[in-house]
Amino acid sequence: MIDIGEKNLYLNDAQFYDLDTREVTKVDIPFYRDLVSDREGDILELACGTGRITIPLAKAGHKIWGIEYSESMMKQFNIKMEQLPRAVVERIHLLHGDMSHFSLSRKFQSILLPCRSFQLLLEEELEIACLKCIHNHLEDNGVFVIDVANFGKNVANGWVSETEYFDWENIDPKTGNKINRTHIRKEIDLEKQIIFPLKIYRITYPDGSTNTITKRSPWKYFFVDQIRNLLTANKFEIIKEMGDYEGNPISKESPEFIFICQKKSEA
């Protein structure tokens, strides 16, 4: 068993999370803001990280609960909350917990599992446990949204490569350090559908000195029918699906698999 807690704590790279300049980290925020804009009731966000989505929703006036497993990510979240108006902070309830095993004394109108976080659950038993928890915490007329990256589109062409792929580069405004991130597609487990990219952070300090941090980062990849079957088998009805945040239909080349779901009717 690969332990999600052991492998994905962001111990050394949580500090870089909000420096990511890729388009995928920008286009989902207005999507979720629009999605919940006309829905009353509280929101639950799983694997909320540093609050990249949580905080904009709280600023828009929503009460939102966030569950995060990584204490390093929670630390970054709390640092950001220190800079927020009191009224916004009071709408945020940040909880330390595991998205596959949680129990809260409330249900929610909207439950969000954004930013591909479901793919950190590397075993089917954890995926099913997560979906059962979501089902138990979703109001009967509520919505559940899940975003899964289409990593599988590259598998057929041979995923493993020694090529170093550029991800992003940015200047950390807090330190002045330049951060450059790349990755190498080091390993794949075809049976378990897990890829193992090696993330490489190259840090250049203002005095010109450098440092490098590497991280082996396992992710589960899914094919679209697998996600559909998981959702329907765990008592969800898919009411809308998209291949990106612009609303285009799912195809083999879609960057994302985005599903908006409700509980299946008991009738």
Secondary structure, 3 states (H helix, E strand, C coil): CCCHHHHCCCCCCHHHHHHCCCCHHHHHHHHHHHHHCCCCCCEEEECCCCCCCHHHHHHCCCCEEEEECCHHHHHHHHHHHCCCCHHHHCCEEEEECECCECCCCCCEEEEEECCCHHHHCCCHHHHHHHHHHHHHHEEEEEEEEEEEECHHHHCCCCCCCCCEEEEEEEECCCCCCEEEEEEEEEEEECCCCEEEEEEEEEEECCCCCEEEEEEECCEECCCHHHHHHHHHHCCEEEEEEECCCCCCCCCCCCCEEEEEEEECCCC
